Amino acid sequence: MIPLILLPGMMCDARLFGPQIEALSSLMPIMSFPLGRHETVEALAADILQNAPPVFALAGLSMGGIVAMEVLRQAPERVSRLALLDTNPLAEMPEVKARRAPQMAAVQDGRLWQVMREEMKPNYLAEGPQQGAILDLCMAMAVDLGPDVFLRQSRALMDRPDQRATLAAYSGKALVLCGREDGLCPVERHQLMHDLLPDSTLQIIEGAGHLPTLEQPKETTAALARWLEDT
């Protein structure tokens, strides 16, 4: 059985995939790698490849998807299939990059909780009865990871490469999935990735924003299970 590697988003850990790990772990080995040890996407991907099995299925959400694309660029022969969730194949836009400096300064000043709660996490989620509980979990993950991880991840995202050519060259089975109400990585970005990937399925999850793994876990898990069939 080919193992599954899950890469979480910025300031998240394996808890981001809690429902999926619970549902799928009886079917295959599952590994989740933290993304806080290096300041470049290239180094993060190289670290994963150094510690990963020889061949694996790879799924990443948000920043995890960005790193997954770099893993694919560095070692396409090791990625048996690819799932990209609520992510972006493009280099960082100048206006987004400009917003990172004040955020990083605030975090260096001891205001990680404020930056996450007021500037970042409110943009993540669709309206729904579980919104408060999911936001609390997101804040717990961010606080546990801490300010140094925030700073390293911010630097990595600022200088990330464009991966459109990487996706166009990949012939493996791919899933492109996002929440319908994702304000950070909109549906158009996922349509672009779907168009680039030769053997891909596009799945839009209704009633979800940037974190469908937690917002609509049953639908998201079902889509991943279909993607993983015959591994």
N, C-alpha and C positions, 0 to 999 in steps of 0.2 A: 504494500500500500504506500503510495507516494504521500509524504507528509505535507501539511498545509502550514505555511508561514503567514501570520497576520501582523501587519504593521499599523500601529495606531496613529491618530492625528496629533497635532501639536498639543502639548501639555496633557496628553492622555496616556494611559497604559492599557494593559490587557483587559481591564474592566470595561473598556469601550466595546469589546466583543463578547462580553459575558454571556448573553443569551445564545450567541452562535457557538461559543466554546462548549457550553452545556449541551447543546443539541447535537453537535457534530463530533465531539471528542470520542464517542464510542465507535465511530466509523473510520477514523484515521488519526495518526499522531498530529497534534497541533502545537505549534510553537509561536510565541509572540516575542518580538525583539523590541527593547526600548530604543528610543531615538534621541538620546541625550548626551552621548559621549563625545561627539565631534561637532565641528562648526561648519562643515561643508556637506552637501548632499553626497558628493563623491566619496568622502571618507565614511559616511554613515553606511552607504551601500557596500563599500569594500569590507567593512567590519561585519556586516550581515553575511556576506559571501564567505568570509573566513570561518564563520561559525555555523553555517547552515549545512544541511545534508547535501549530497552531490546533486540531486534533482528534487524539485519541490514545486508544489502549487503556491502561488503568491497572491495575497490580497492586501491592499492598503487603502486606508481611508484618509482623505485630506492630505496632510503632510506625509502620512504613510504611503499614500498613492504616489506622491512625488518621489519619495525614496524608492518605491517599488519600480518606477520607470527607470531610475538610474541603475538599480540592480539588473534590470532587463538589458539596459545598454551595455553594462560591463560584462554580463555573462548570459546572453540569451539562450544558450544551449542548456542551461541549468533550470530554466523556468518552464515547467511543463504546461502550465496554463496561468492566466493572469486575470485578476479582478481589480478594477479601479473604481473606488467608491468616493463620490463627492470630492473630487480632486480636480487638478488643473495641469495640462501638459505644457503650458506656456511659461516662459521666464516671467519673473515678477514685474508687474507694471510699475512705471516710475511713481505714480501717485500712491500706490500701496507701499512701495519701498520708503517713500517719504514719511509715511505714518509710523513706520517702525521705530525710528530714532527716538521720538518722544516716549513711546511705550517702553523702550529699553531703558531710557533715562529714569522713568518712573519706577521701573522694577529695580534698578540699581539703587534707587532711593528708598527701597523697602516697601514699595506699594504694589507688589505682585497681585495680592488679593483684589485690590481696587481695579487694576488694569483688566484682570480677567473678568471680574463681575460686571464692570460698567462698560467696558469698551469691546470685549470680544465675545463672551458667552451669550449675551442677549441676542446676538445676530445668528446664533447657531440653530435655534429650535423653532419648529412650528408651534402654533397654539394647540394646546391639548391638556387633558387632565393630568398627564404625567410630567408636564413641563417642569414643574418645581422640583420634583424628585430627581429628574435627569440633570437639571442644572446643579443641584446639590452634589450629585456624583461627580460632575465635571469639575466643580470647584475642589472637591476632595482630591481628585487626581492631580490637579494643578498644584495644590498646596503641597502634596506629598512629593512631587517632582522638584519643586523649588525654583528659585530665581536663576540659578546658574544654568539649569536646563532651558529655561525660557530664553535666556540670552544666546546660548549656543544654537538653539533651534531658530531663533529670529535671524541670526547671521546666515545660517544655512539657507533659509528660504529667500532671503534677499538676493543671494548670488546663485540661485539655482539655474540650471541650463534649460533651454527649450528642448522638449523631447518628442516633437512631432515626427521626426525622422525615425526615432527609435520605435515608435508605435507602428509606423507604416511598414517597417521591416520585419515585424513579428508575425509569424504564421500560426502560432498556437491558439488554442481556444481561449477566448476572452469574454469577460463580463464587464460591462460599463453600467454602473448603477448610481442613482442619486435620488434624493428627496425632491419632490416636486417644488417645495418651497425653500430650497437651499438658496440663501441670499449671498453666500460667499463664493460658491462654485456653481453657477446657474446651469440650467438644463442645456443651454447652447454649447457649453464647454464639453458636455458629455456627448452631445450629438457629434461634435468635432472628433472626439476620441473614437467613437463608434465608426465614423466614416473612415478614419485612418486605419483602424485595425481590420485586417482582411477577414478574420473569422470571429466576429464579435456579436454579442447580443446586448441591446440597450434595454435597461429596465428602469422605469421611473416609479418611485414609491410614493403613492398618494398619502397625504397627511403627515409628511415628514419634511424636515428641513435639512440641516447639514449632518445630522447624526442618525440616520435611519436604523442603524444597528440597535439603537436604544429606543428610538421613537416608534418604530414599527418593526419590532424584532421578528415577528412571525413571517411577515412578507419578505423581509431581508434574508432571513435564514433560508426560506424556501428557494429564493433566487440563487443563493450560494450553493445550496444542495443540488439544484439542477446543473449549475456550472461544474460541479465536482463529479457528476455522474461519470462512471467508467474510468475513474482515476486508478 
